Amino acid sequence: MVADREESLNANLSGKHYLTSLDLRFESCEHDITPASHLAMEILDGLRPSRTLEELKISNYPLSTFPDWMGQLRYIRCVYIRN
């Protein structure tokens, strides 16, 4: 479990080039601009994986905007986003 942006950055997913699949699950919260949804954006931004990631799954993410790194994944084959 990641509690804040600092913890997400400490995970150093961008340095884990062997990582090919990532499944991120957010705790359910209201789908609007709240402190919890702002925190979710900060955490997702900090969990930037290596650009070699092939599969990304995101569940219960409360916003419809995503970090820029999602458009920079070179080898991505599948992206699943569920609310």
C-alpha positions, 0 to 999 in steps of 0.5 A: 500500500502506498500512502503518499507521493513520497512513498510512490517515488521511493518505489522507484518503478522507473528503475525496474526495467524488468517489470513488464506488467503493473496492476495498480488498485486504488481504494474506492473514493468519490470520482470528483475533485477531493483531497483523496482524488488529488492524492491519487493523482500524486501517487499515480504520477509518482508510480511512473514505471519504466518506459518498457512496461508492456501491460498496465491495469488501473482500478478505482482511479477517481479521476479522468485525467492521467499523468503524462508518463502514460503516453510515453510508454514505448512497448505498451500493449494493453492498458486496462482502466476500470472504475 
